[in-house]
Amino acid sequence: MASNPVFVSRLVRLPLTDADGDPVGRVRDVVLVPSGARYRVLGLVANIERRAIFINMNRVAAIDADGVRMVGGTLNVRSFEQRPGEKLAVADLLDTTIDGEHLTDLAIAPGPDQASWDVVLVALGRRGPLRRRAPDVVPWEQVASSFASSPEMDEVAELRDLHPT
């Protein structure tokens, strides 16, 4: 797996390939869940045969510029349904306003244990017709308070962390 952060805007629309390198579909979004002070990457939403399906991050072998390569085995092609507490990076979080700036991108990277992926960086920028200024890339910790969850969501996150899937 890649050790450098991967920006979500570069990840979406990349090909999703099986263990042999054969294309299966394309990445559409990233599923995030609150996990303590960070958002943890639960999986990817991919378009396969015009259907959005969920790919658990445990099934991802590598993420690079060529696409997302999955671990071998079978694939559950049941349609993706967003569960309570889950956030989609592109659909739900991008373009969120934080302190007068728009969230333009998120970067994910493997966690310290290399078993999970976390949101580590956030790109903030202005919206407008000439957006010439480069976005400010800041650590997640600087904006985490803007995504504070309710006590119920904290309990769900604790339970989910007991059995990360």
C-alpha positions in Angstrom: 0.0 0.0 0.0 1.1 3.6 -0.6 2.6 5.3 2.4 2.2 8.8 0.9 -1.1 10.6 1.3 -3.6 10.0 -1.5 -5.9 12.9 -2.4 -9.5 11.9 -2.8 -10.0 14.0 -5.9 -7.2 12.1 -7.6 -8.6 8.8 -6.4 -12.1 9.1 -7.8 -12.6 8.0 -11.4 -9.4 5.8 -11.2 -9.9 2.3 -12.5 -10.6 -0.5 -10.0 -8.7 -3.7 -11.0 -8.8 -7.2 -9.7 -5.7 -9.0 -8.4 -4.7 -9.9 -12.0 -4.8 -6.3 -13.1 -8.0 -6.6 -15.2 -10.4 -3.6 -14.9 -13.5 -4.2 -12.9 -14.9 -0.7 -12.5 -14.1 2.9 -11.4 -13.8 4.5 -8.0 -16.7 6.9 -7.3 -16.3 8.0 -3.7 -14.7 7.2 -0.3 -16.7 6.1 2.7 -15.6 7.7 6.0 -16.6 7.1 9.6 -15.7 9.1 12.7 -13.2 7.2 14.8 -12.0 9.2 17.8 -10.3 12.4 16.7 -10.0 11.3 13.0 -12.2 10.1 10.2 -11.3 6.5 9.3 -11.7 5.2 5.7 -14.2 2.4 5.8 -14.1 1.6 2.1 -14.7 2.8 -1.4 -17.8 3.2 -3.5 -17.1 1.9 -7.0 -19.2 1.8 -10.2 -19.3 -1.7 -11.6 -21.6 -2.3 -14.5 -23.6 0.9 -13.8 -24.1 -0.1 -10.2 -22.6 1.5 -7.1 -21.1 -1.1 -4.8 -19.1 -1.0 -1.6 -15.4 -2.2 -1.5 -14.1 -2.6 2.0 -10.6 -1.2 2.5 -9.5 -4.7 3.7 -10.0 -5.8 0.1 -7.6 -3.1 -1.3 -4.1 -4.3 -2.0 -2.7 -1.1 -3.4 -3.5 2.5 -4.4 -1.3 4.2 -6.9 -1.5 6.5 -10.0 -2.6 3.5 -12.1 -5.7 2.8 -10.0 -6.9 0.8 -7.1 -5.9 -2.9 -7.1 -8.0 -5.3 -5.1 -7.0 -8.5 -3.3 -8.1 -11.7 -5.0 -11.4 -13.4 -4.2 -15.1 -12.8 -4.8 -16.8 -9.5 -4.9 -20.2 -8.6 -3.4 -22.1 -6.7 -6.1 -25.0 -5.7 -3.9 -25.9 -2.0 -4.4 -24.2 0.4 -2.0 -26.5 1.9 0.7 -25.1 4.6 3.0 -25.5 3.7 6.7 -26.2 6.2 9.5 -22.9 7.7 10.7 -21.1 7.2 7.4 -20.0 10.2 5.3 -19.1 10.1 1.6 -16.0 12.2 1.0 -17.1 13.6 -2.4 -20.8 13.8 -2.0 -21.0 14.9 1.7 -17.8 16.7 2.7 -16.3 18.4 -0.4 -17.4 22.0 -0.7 -18.1 22.2 3.1 -17.4 25.7 4.4 -14.8 25.9 7.2 -13.9 29.3 8.6 -14.9 31.1 5.4 -13.0 28.6 3.1 -14.3 25.7 1.2 -13.0 22.2 1.7 -11.7 21.3 -1.8 -10.0 18.0 -1.1 -9.1 15.4 1.5 -6.0 13.2 1.7 -6.0 9.7 3.1 -3.1 7.6 4.2 -2.5 4.3 6.0 -2.7 4.6 9.8 0.2 3.9 12.1 -0.7 0.2 12.3 -0.9 0.0 8.4 -4.2 -1.9 8.9 -6.5 1.1 8.5 -6.6 4.3 6.4 -7.3 7.7 8.0 -7.9 11.3 6.7 -4.7 13.1 7.4 -4.8 16.3 5.3 -7.4 18.8 4.2 -7.1 21.2 1.3 -9.0 24.5 1.9 -9.5 27.1 -0.8 -11.8 29.9 -2.0 -14.6 29.4 -4.5 -15.0 31.9 -7.3 -14.6 32.3 -11.0 -10.8 32.8 -11.0 -9.6 30.5 -8.1 -6.0 31.3 -8.8 -4.6 30.9 -5.3 -3.4 27.5 -4.5 -5.4 25.8 -1.7 -4.0 25.7 1.8 -3.2 22.1 2.8 -3.5 21.7 6.6 -3.4 18.7 8.9 -6.8 17.1 9.8 -6.3 18.1 13.4 -6.7 21.8 12.6 -10.2 21.3 11.2 -11.4 18.3 13.1 -13.5 20.4 15.5 -15.6 21.5 12.5 -16.7 17.9 12.0 -17.4 17.2 15.7 -19.9 14.4 16.1 -22.8 13.9 18.6 -22.3 11.7 21.7 -24.4 9.0 19.9 -22.0 9.1 17.0 -19.0 8.8 19.3 -20.5 5.7 20.9 -21.1 4.2 17.4 -17.5 5.0 16.5 -16.2 3.2 19.7 -18.3 0.1 18.9 -17.1 0.1 15.3 -13.5 0.4 16.4 -14.0 -2.8 18.5 -14.5 -4.7 15.3 -13.0 -2.8 12.3 -14.3 -4.2 9.1 
